[in-house]
Amino acid sequence: MTFEREIELAKLLVREAGALALDYQRRGVTAETKSDESPVTAADRACEKLIVERIVREFPEDGILGEEGANRNSHNGRKWIIDPIDGTRDFVRGIPLWAVLIALEQENEVVVGVAHCPLQGLLFWAAKGAGAWSNDTPIKVSRQTDPALAVVSFNGFHKEGTQNFSQRLIGWLQRSWAVRSLGGAVDAMLVAQGRADVWIEPNAQPWDFAPFKILIEEAGGVFNSFDGKSGIYGGNGYACTPGLEPYVRELLYSEK
């Protein structure tokens, strides 16, 4: 199955949602705080509504899981996973690192992923068996195997989920060539492109991971949650070039 129709719809919708979010941003947005202490704006809700309404019209049997509350049961084993504005804190502050994320899960496996950074003109997409792409260019993870030459992206030094390795984190990072923390979506895009080599998220949700799991895997990389499983529901995750997975596992699993 090529998922061509699904890919084209998702690419269209991330662009439309990105344009809508930019319109809200130009007019000014104010963030509210949700029960989990994460921010949300009227733009987040409007973008999710735009995406959901079109998916329901085009694929009425499919389920939906959206960050801002969209929840629709699946009648065919398929589910769309949506983050209308990944990086709302960046969006509110005018930092150009936020993205619109859409993925499709089929029988509990992510089979399509699309991510769009409107302010950087970036559109990434992947589908099972179709490779990973940046705009119209195929992408691959790096072949890096040496931590001393690796660019490591770690998002969320302040988040829950770092307790098990916080005492060894700085020493571990100091072994790398460079450390970046660009907000999650951009970190993952850099790994998929081969411009960074490791991405670690100690605390995140399925919609934060879904498109990047398939993007990085189709680009030849590794994606897992901290428990070693490759799903998106573990509450945390890492991605890397295959040659650096032992380095990542040293951080996550070494004895204190």
N, C-alpha and C positions, 0 to 999 in steps of 0.2 A: 504494500500500500504506500503510495507516494505522498499523500496528504497535501497535494498541491492546492486544493481549494481552501483548506484550513490555513495553510501558510499565507496565502494571498490575503485572506480575510484578516488574519492577525496583523500582518504588515500594514494593511490599510488602517486598522483600528488603532494601532499604536501611534501612527502619524496623526490621525484625527484627534485622538485624546491628547497627544502632545501639543497640538495647536490650540485646543481648548484650554489646557492648563496654562499655556503662555498668555492667553487672553485674560484669564483670571489674574495671573501674576501682574500683568500690566496695569490692571485696574486696582490691584491691592488685595491682599488676602490676610486673614487673621486666623491663627491656629487655635483650635480647642484641644483639650486634653482628654483622651479616651481613658477607659477604665484601666488599661494596661500602662498608662502614663505616656503612651506615644501620641504624637500630634496628628490632627486631622483638620482639613480645611474644606470649604465648599467646593474647591476645585477637585479634591480627591473624590468626593461623592459624585460630582457631575461627570467626571471622567469614567468612573466605574459604571454609572448609569448608561452612558453612551455605549460603552463596550458591551455591557450585558444585554441591552435591548437588541443590538444587532446580532449578537451570537444566538440569542433565543429565536430571533426571526429566521436566521439561516440554518440553525441546527437545533430544532425544537426538542429533540430527544436527549440532547446532551445535558449533563449536570454542570453546575457552576459553583466555584468557591472564590469569593472576593474578599480582599482585606477589609473593605468598608461595609461588610455585612451581607453581600449577595450570597445566597445559598439556595441552590436548586438541585433537587434530586436527579440523578441520572437514570434513564430508562434503557440505556444501551451499553453501559460500562465505560462511557467516556465522560470526562469532566474537564472543563476549562478552569484554569487557576489564574487569578488576575490581581495584580498590584497596580492600581491606576497611577499612583505617584510613589515610586520607591525612592525614599530620601526626602520625605516631607520637610524635615528640618532644614535641609539644603534649599528646598523649594521656597520655603518661607523667608529664609535669609538672603535669597538671591545668589546662592552658590550654584554654579551650573553643572552639578554632578548628579542630578536626579534623573530618573528614567521611568518609562512606562513599560510594564512587564506583562506578557501574556504567555501562558503555556497550555498545552493540551495533554491530559493524562488519559491513557486507554488501558483498561484492565490493570490499573495501579502502576503503570509504567509511563513516564513522560516521553511523548513521541514527537512533540512540536514545541519549540521555544522561540520567542521573539522578544527583543529588548531594544528600546529606542531612547536615545539621549537627545532631545530636541535641540538643546543649546550647543551641542557639539556636532550635530549633523550625523550622528552614528545610528545605524540600524543593523542589528545583529540578528541572525536567525539560524535555526537548525531544525532538521527533522530526522527521524530515525532512518538510518541508511543513506541519507542525502548529504552528509557532511555538514560543516559549520561555515557560516558566511558572515562577512562584514561588508555591508552594502552589497556589492556584486562580486566581491573578492573572496575566494576560499581562504580559510584561516586554519592554522595548526598551532598547537601548544609548542613550547620550546623543547629542545633536546637537552636542557640543562640537567646535569647530575651532581654538580659540585655546589654545596651550600655557600661556599665563599664567593661564588659568582652569581648567586641567585638574588632576584628581586622578590621580596616577600611582602604581601599585602595582608595586614591584620586589621580587621574592622571591629571596633568595640572593646578597647582595652578596659573600659569602665563597666562592661556588662556582666550580668550573671553568666556563669558558665566558664569563667576563667579560674575558678578557685583551685581546681585540681592541678593546675600547672603554673599558677601565677608566680611562685617563688623561683622557678627556673626560666620564666619567659624572657626576661631581659638578656640573660646569658645566651639563650638559644637564638634570639634575634641578632645578637652581636656577631654571630658566626656568618651572617648573610652579607651580601654585597651592598644591599640597600633595603630600606623598609618604607612602605607606603601605607597610607590609610585614607582611602578616598571615598568611603561611604558604602561599600558593598557592591553595588551594580558595576561601577567603573572598575573596581578591583577585579571582579570576575571577568569583565570584558578584556582586561589586560592579559589575564592568564590565557583566555581562549585565543587571543591573538599571538601569544608567544612573547609578549613584551614584559610580562611579569611571570613568575614561575610557581608561586604558592599564594593561595587565598584562604584565609581562615576566618570563620564567623562563629564566635562562641555562643551566640544567642540570636536566633532568627526564626521566621515562620515559613511554612511551605511556599507561600507566594514570593518570598525573597529568593528561594532556591530554585523553583521549578524550571524556569527557562534556562538557567545557567547550568543545571545538571546536564541537560542534553547538549547545550552549546559546547561545554568543555569536553564531554565524552565524545561527541562527534568530531571535535578538534584533536582527539587523540589523548586527552588527559584523563585524570582520575577524579571522581567525585564520591565522597563518603560522608556520613555523619560520624561523630566522634566514637560511636559504638562499633564502627567498622562496617555498618550496613550502607547500602548505596541509595537509600530512600531519602525523601525530602521532609519527612515528618519527625525527625529526631530532635528538633529544636536547636540544632547546631550543624556545622558542616565544614568541610575543607575540600579544596580542589588544588591539584598540582600537576606538573609534568610527571610522568611515571618514574623517572629517575630520582625524583626528590621525595617520593613517598616515605622511604625509610627515615629521612630527616624529619618529616612532619610527625611520624609516629614516635620519634624520640621525644618530642615535646608532649604529645598527648598521653603516652603510655609509660614513660620512664618512671622508675621509683623516685620518690622525693628524696 
